[in-house]
Amino acid sequence: MSLTWLEIGARLIPILPSMRLLERHKWPKPRFKTSSERAARGLRMAGKRHTADCQMAPMTYSNRGSTHIMHAGRLPALLTGLTLLGGITASHAISSDPGVLVVERVRGTPLASYREADLAQVFAYLDITTQTPWTNGEKRTYRGFSLLEILKKNGLADAKVVIGIAPNDFAARIDMREIQKYRPIVASQIACNATEAQSGACTQGKMRSLETEDFGPFFIVWPYEELPQSFDPSDHSRWVWFLSELQPDQ
């Protein structure tokens, strides 16, 4: 049976109000069930977030040996004042799994690869309660592993500068003297705060895995209040988000 356009229009008119309600309905966003799925999604957004953070102010502090590094192809407008390392790009990442931390002495040759469970078998968990440049003055408790001990275990304690790499074209050079003095951790967990608990996401005070919104699965966290005022407060390069590789500066 064929219908004319007038007949089709007459049949659609009664259901138009329901279609408008469907358009106005705010459907829930899909949830990512695993940390790897969440991290993969977050890494797609990381370039934009790093870019916005970097544009706040100049970021080099060569007198302290820690320099913010961005891939030249992504931010040509920010080349002034930045140090670029050829070859340190997303395509270099040894592991495509954001839940794996790779330690190298020579680029492309892993000394060790760690998931959080692997790190927990070798190193003690450590807690740091601190604010960060992104917590708006709120102190959060992070749990993870000593960056210095990870480097020592893999024979990199003699390095003068360590490079922390994330699989989003970002790398940062960190002076070993800073690591030895301020003892940052490679954080993998964070304590649930009141806001998160109220939303039902977790139990207040209990540790949960770092998600992409927390810059995990691995995030280098420093004792913010202990860092000297002489450090450029707008330079956050030592706080490496989505950490995936550690290697000495060659």
Salt bridges, closest charged atoms under 4 A:
ASP97 OD2 - ARG115 NH2 2.51
GLU104 OE1 - HIS92 NE2 3.91
ASP127 OD1 - ARG143 NE 2.73
GLU149 OE2 - LYS152 NZ 3.84
ASP158 OD1 - ARG105 NH2 3.67
ASP175 OD2 - ARG177 NH2 2.69
GLU178 OE1 - ARG238 NH2 3.30
GLU196 OE1 - ARG140 NH2 3.17
GLU196 OE2 - ARG208 NH2 2.55
GLU211 OE2 - ARG38 NE 3.69
ASP214 OD2 - ARG208 NH1 2.75
GLU245 OE1 - HIS92 NE2 3.19
ASP249 OD2 - ARG173 NH2 2.61
